[in-house]
């Protein structure tokens, strides 16, 4: 993709889908955290601390069974639903969260209407 289009798509993810991320080293320690972590109840996550001790949805998933590993529409403790992607790079495991709460709610509404 042209750089301008890629930049616009990423900006849309940030603005419309509340993108958040964690970088985790090979020892399971968070090395970076950013984006809209508050949306997912993860605003307490800090670098330098083990990821599984801070992020319940990651318990038992580190290292992931495959890469990339995607969990669709995971409901988090605060009621928000997110697609959660775990992808290994050479030096880190990146965990990205993309809000899908509206889609989850619409699917529930359709099922109830049947």
Buried (B, 14 or more C-beta within 10 A) or exposed (E): EEEEEEEEEEEEBEEEBBBBBBBBBEEBBBBEBEBBBEBBBBEEBEEEEBBBEBBEBBEEBBEBEEEEBEBEEBEBEEEBBBBBBBBBEEEBBBBBBBBBBEEBEEEEEEEEEE
